[in-house]
Structure formats: C-alpha cells, structure tokens
Amino acid sequence: MLFPRPSGSSSAVRVVITGVGVITSLGRGWKDNAEGFRTGRRAFRDVTLFDVSRHRTKIAAEADIPSDVPMMKLHSRARHRLDRAAKLLLTAADEAVQQSRLNFSAASLHKTPIVLGTTSGGMSMGQAYYRTAIESPLAKTNQATKVLQYLAQSQIAGLAEALGISGQVITIANACASGSNAVGHAFEMVRNRRADVVVTGGYDALCEMVFGGFDSLQALSPTQCRPFDAHRDGLALGEGAAVFVFESAEHAQARGAKPIGEIVGYGAATDCHHLTQPQPDGNAALASMSAACASAGLKPEQIGYINAHGTGTSLNDAAEAAAISRWAGDSASRVYVSSTKASIGHLLGAAGAVEAAVCLMALQGQWLPPMCGTQSADVACKFPLVLKPTDAQLNYVLSNSFGFGGANASVIFRRAI
C-alpha cells in the first residue's frame, strides 16, 4: 500500500488510524454503532443510574456496559475498583487494540504514549465518597479507593496497566473539546515524529452531579434533542468512549497494516467570551476550522461533510451555524452538516472522540449520518442539513467540538487510500 506525503507539508509524517474501538448507547463496537449512526437511530431512555425524580429532564443516552468487560493485563486487585467510566474506556480500548493487531508487549511499543480526553473522569467515585462522608462520617471502608479512583488519571493509568505499557500518559480535560483535543494532540505527536504509535481517544460516564448541574442550568431538553432545529430547546446527555490507535504511515506500512482512515488536520482556538456561552459570531469556531484546514493543506470546498458540535441549545447552534457559513463561504451550499448528538446525546469529554469514530465510519461506508429528530432548519443554516439516511461520496470530513470556557477544536479525516 502506498502512503504519499501530506499535501500540507513536505516533511510531516502521515498519520493513519489502524484501530478503532467504540461504545455508546447505540451499542458496543464498530458494527452496531455504524449501523445506528447510518440510520439515525435515537438511543435515549429513562435514566436508571440515579434518581431523577426532582429534575426537569428524565432521559439520557445510557450505555449498556457488558458483563465481560475486557481486563487484559489489569491486576486482579484493581478489577473490583473499576468505576463506570473505566469500564467504558477498557471496552473501547480492547476493540481498538485488537483491530490494530499491535503487540504492545513488544520492546518497541512498551513506551507507547496514551493521550485521552475526559471531563468527569471518575466523578461517580467522588460522589460516593462525599455521600458516605456525610451520611456515615465514621465509615472508612473503601473511602481511600474512592478518592484515588475519583482522580481523572486513574482510568488512564488503569488502561496503561491493562495494555502493559509504561509510556507517557496525558490527560486532557478541556470541557467538551477534550476528546478532540486529545485526538489532535496525538496526531501532532506522531506527525512531528515524537512517537510512531499513540493510543488516544476520550471517555465519560453519566453521573448524578453532572446531570443535575446541566439540569439546573436548564440546558437539558425537556422534550428531545434537535440540533439546528428552529424550535430546539436544549441538549441531551449521554455516555461512552472511543479509543484509537494512531500510527505513522511508515510504521503501519512496515508491518503490513491496513488503515481504517487517516487524520490530516487539527486546529484549536479559544474565544475568551463567557464561561458557558459561545461567542455569538463564532469567531473562535471559525478560527479552529480554518486552522484545521491549514494544518491539512485543504480548502473548505474540499470538505464533504461536517460532524457539527450541534448540541441542540439555542446559543451554541446559532454560533456554530454562523461560523460554518463564514468558513465555507460560497461553498456553504455544498457542505453537508449534521450532529450525531441527536442519536446519542452529548458525551462531554468523550464527544469529540466518538464523533471522530463516526467520521471514520462515514468515510469507510460512504454515507452521511442523519439527525432524524430535526424537523425545521434554523434560518442561520446556510448549508444543507442531513435529515435522513443518505449515501455520499466522501474524501474528507471535519469534526467540530466546542466547550465551556470558549474551547474550540476541529479535526479533519481522510478516507483510507
């Protein structure tokens, strides 16, 4: 298989993706998720993980965690300490590693870096600690474990142990851009020859504190999440994980690996506008999309599809629509846009990673993921929205992730060649 150099640079290394693992409310693994996203299936249900009787919103996109969570090389003493987030992460990672067919026990891969994004980490463990401390102040059993597992690096350290590697571990917690930031950082590490292989992605699990926080902000939809709909009324929360194995093209070619796709561009920007509200004109979103294109050596008209951040909130969708329209310019009418949060909700720190997996699925299958709940497009959308299952000819797709505090990140993927 031939691996030509990137169009944007004569010296940068091409970065291919040889393993992908994913778990969401649509199911476990590439196959179930690809079919769900292709048809626009919505995977929401009544919340069962905690009491929502006092909340405005009662539904979320809960994932069914398998009973046979892969432990790989994780020590038996660590297995009973795993929280929900760690189980999601391990499930996705196992699929990615198996698909890549890399032996991380080999001397050449023992120091493989891990770069993961998350927002809540082990928040459920923190909740359990404080609940016990308040209700039973003298209780000490498992309290130390809860404190340790509450730390965001605990799940990632567990993954490193499970894979049997001791390379650099990087945790990125940058609100809802975390997953895309992690993917982008891993891309830059390989592209700039700091590593031949990187394990990357994002993960987050539903927990009562986060759900209650969004509900108290009245950010959650009391009806259903309808990104870019003129009558949208809020976001929906979900949970999941996506893990990738990134390799330099040379490394993949040397071992005869067949890439699933390629990551070719990454851009990030901060708008410094408000703690929770995006800058209305979408200036930083525009900057991150433009930076991703510059990184890839591409023009907007070469992008066939955008997986939008598209939360379904009034302010976010309006700002993103403005940014996409300005970024695309005269080609806006030819760039298809949808938000897969309509299917699985907002996965917070996992959102950008899972949506990156969706982009790879769309490129491989040559289809566009629809938003089946959106009925009437907002007038701010100068681009076509994908509202039903659609086949397409795609070479490049772009994924946006925007977060609280003005964090903006965009990543571009190319079809495997």
C-alpha positions, 0 to 999 in steps of 0.5 A: 500500500502506498502512503504519499506525503501530506499535501500540507507539508513536505516533511510531516509524517502521515498519520493513519488510524489502524484501530478503532474501538467504540461504545455508546448507547447505540451499542458496543463496537464498530458494527452496531454503532455504524449501523445506528449512526447510518440510520439515525437511530435515537438511543435515549431512555429513562435514566436508571443510574440515579434518581431523577425524580426532582429534575426537569429532564428524565432521559439520557443516552445510557450505555449498556456496559457488558458483563465481560468487560475486557481486563487484559493485563489489569491486576486482579486487585484493581478489577473490583475498583473499576468505576463506570467510566473505566469500564467504558474506556477498557471496552473501547480500548480492547476493540481498538487494540485488537483491530490494530493487531499491535503487540504492545508487549513488544520492546518497541511499543512498551513506551507507547504514549496514551493521550485521552480526553475526559471531563468527569473522569471518575466523578461517580467515585467522588460522589460516593465518597462525599455521600458516605462522608456525610451520611456515615462520617465514621465509615472508612471502608473503601473511602481511600479507593474512592478518592484515588479512583475519583482522580481523572488519571486513574482510568488512564493509568488503569488502561496503561496497566491493562495494555502493559505499557509504561509510556507517557500518559496525558490527560486532557480535560478541556470541557467538551473539546477534550476528546478532540483535543486529545485526538489532535494532540496525538496526531501532532505527536506522531506527525512531528515524529515524537512517537510512531504509535499513540493510543488516544481517544476520550471517555465519560460516564453519566453521573448524578452531579453532572446531570443535575448541574446541566439540569439546573442550568436548564440546558437539558431538553425537556422534550428531545434533542434537535440540533439546528432545529428552529424550535430546539430547546436544549441538549441531551446527555449521554455516555461512552468512549472511543479509543484509537490507535494512531500510527505513522504511515511508515510504521503501519506500512512496515508491518503490513497494516491496513488503515481504517482512515487517516487524520490530516488536520487539527486546529484549536482556538479559544474565544475568551467570551463567557464561561458557558456561552459561545461567542455569538459570531463564532469567531473562535469556531471559525478560527479552529476550522480554518486552522484545521484546514491549514494544518491539512493543506485543504480548502473548505470546498474540499470538505464533504461533510461536517460532524457539527458540535450541534448540541441542540441549545439555542446559543451554541447552534446559532454560533456554530451555524454562523461560523460554518457559513463564514468558513465555507463561504460560497461553498456553504451550499455544498457542505453537508452538516449534521450532529450525531448528538441527536442519536446519542446525546452529548458525551462531554469529554468523550464527544469529540472522540466518538464523533471522530469514530463516526467520521471514520465510519462515514468515510469507510461506508460512504454515507452521511449520518442523519439527525432524524429528530430535526424537523425545521432548519434554523434560518442561520443554516446556510448549508444543507442539513442531513435529515435522513439516511443518505449515501455520499461520496466522501474524501474528507470530513471535519469534526467540530467540538466546542466547550465551556470556557470558549474551547474550540477544536476541529479535526479533519479525516481522510478516507483510507487510500 
